[in-house]
């Protein structure tokens, strides 16, 4: 049975590679799950074997067909072809497994759809990899070269031996082997095949991630997100009318009809109806923990000063862990939709609600100002397609002060923005602008002579990047206060997401906390300590520009009576719906669970059916509004 023998050797070879990688992860991150019993943590190898078998079974389908059906006459050609086929997968497997380590170090996850998305931007990614992971890449390529050379020279796997077996016996074995591979791929006798949720056997998120197979995780991510749609049935079933009813109560917004579900009139808080400009300055990856007013560090003196003199938010949580989530929330007031964010979806490339479309009828000029290439994450197309008059990007900066992998510096950004706002003001035009910083992003390339770098840590560190981002914030307001437009503008300084979502909880909620400050010359200072979402920040800012407005924003001004304290967060594919101190966690293809959020941890508690139904309702409503183009 040489056919079975050679296929078994391939299975063992890949299994060894996956095992080595999993063992390395297990010991490298052992301190992250030391509260688990030894038996429970070791289950990662049992469940991991299941995930590995799925991948290897898929790889083995082609060799099985060729080896069983090819005549002996083609033995040389078939053997060489299949050896190269296995070599290709061997190289891919080693590369992905090695890449999983820096990816996990950065995102606290095994490779997911983000890994695939970044391949769309070879220039930025190649520059990032060269500057940040040069040594790691050299090591990986040396490993791949050595393994490939050994494989080519070795006779451990010799497909030519299979052709010594009679053709009839090979053909007769084809169906049984394919059946075994089918069972290996499906890995279940139940009504549904195994999927990524079957790796989530523990309450500890890190051990669950180690259980995953990186190739399987990537394949599953691609399959789940291909196109731009997502199958929300994996979170549970709910009638859409029922969903709108629950969502309306959760949001505290009256439901109108499915064509414009939460569209309503909102009266301005200002007594004087003088139209004010609106500037939303979105900070790349600035977590609340780095600030003094919302966290416990002292890296943002300029933002802290603004916070204590204006309206600051100490209990704000982001929509997700990607910039596109924050940009959508702060430009259009939406919540995180399952699958790809609306910036990258087909049906939201035009006629989707944004602050630009909202304020255009009132004569506002609009701009999106960024220091990098705005094609990244489809930002340019989305903003121009949804009401913004102008997108300013890296190519529009002449002789910038500093340029990095991700574009010009934040200082260049604020200088350019101030010039643009002066131009609007000189022309007697109201304006609304979204600014997006980029300096606080690995590899954290920063100019000299701007800040005092933190001692005893590398210059290229997140702490120094945060300090530089704060320097740029201070520079912007230093420039703006010298101009006429300053007194007639509402400014928002807010983060898109935290610098890195890190933690052992199934959703590390504390790492979603971000800072925000709303600055205006005629508001009473306020430290707002209640739970808020990014959509609430946009609604609050609009409440202060002196216009009675009508909009569908899925958040409420903090000045609204009986404002709901809720937040919907998305971590990879897992939703966390928080209402006060209770949290509903929705994992695809698993039952929804209720937790208490206490001391920055999720604690098991009794099931809250209303909370869980509201969470599922919001997911369904977001999906329905997108599909029916009702968010406009």
Secondary structure, 3 states (H helix, E strand, C coil): CHHHHHHHHHHHHHHHHHHHHHHHHHHHCHHHCCCCCHHHHHHHHHHHHHHHHHHHHHHHHHHHHHHHHCCHHHHHHHHHHHHHHHHHHHHHHHHHHHHHHHHHHHHCCCCCHHHHHHHHCHHHHHHHHHHHCHHHHHHHHHHHHHHHHHHHHCCCCCHHHHHHCCHHHHHHHHHHHHHHHHHHHHCCCCCCCCCHHHHCCCCCHHHHHHHCCHHHHHHHHHHHHCCCCCCHHHHCCCCHHHHHHHHHHHHCCCCCCCCCCCCEEECCCCCCCCCCEEEEEEECCCEHHHCCCCCCCCCCHHHHHHHHHCEEEEEEECCCCCHHHHHHHHHHCCCCCCCCCHHHCHHHCCCCCCHHHHHHCCCCEEEEEECCCCCHHHHHHHHHHCCCCEEECHHHCCCCCCEECCEECHHHHHHHHHHHHHHHHHCCCCEEEEEECCCCCCCCCCCCCCCCCCCCCCCCCHHHHHHHHHHHHHHHHHHHCCCHHHHHEEEEEEECCCCCCCCCCCCCHHHHEEEEEEECCCCCCEEECCCEEHHHHHHHHHCCCCCCEEECCCCCCCCCCCCCCEEEEEECCEEEEEECCEEEEECCCCCCEEEEEECCEEEECCCCHHHHHHHHHHHHHHHHHHHCCCCC
